[in-house]
């Protein structure tokens, strides 16, 4: 009986603490009017993780934050607009692959 209780608590703890992810905070940016001195270019970021045997997460918890940081790095001082997050998943032989894609437009002033 003592062995079953230990196994139960081990499973309970692993299920409760394996799904903690990094929150992504998107700061508000100033709205720029589109004129002849600004240009809008697309920005793109994608990160993936794997759920091994539908139980063990590998790289799943921070994929949204990493994908968004790739988009912010492409902005380089511009302002982001029309930010979208897209989740997708694919079956694999030993588990499931989950991907997060972030797209946005970067508005920059021309020199």
Beta strands, then each sheet from edge to edge (+ up, - down):
strand 1: 38-52
strand 2: 56-58
strand 3: 79-91
strand 4: 95-109
sheet 1: 2+ 1- 4+ 3-
end
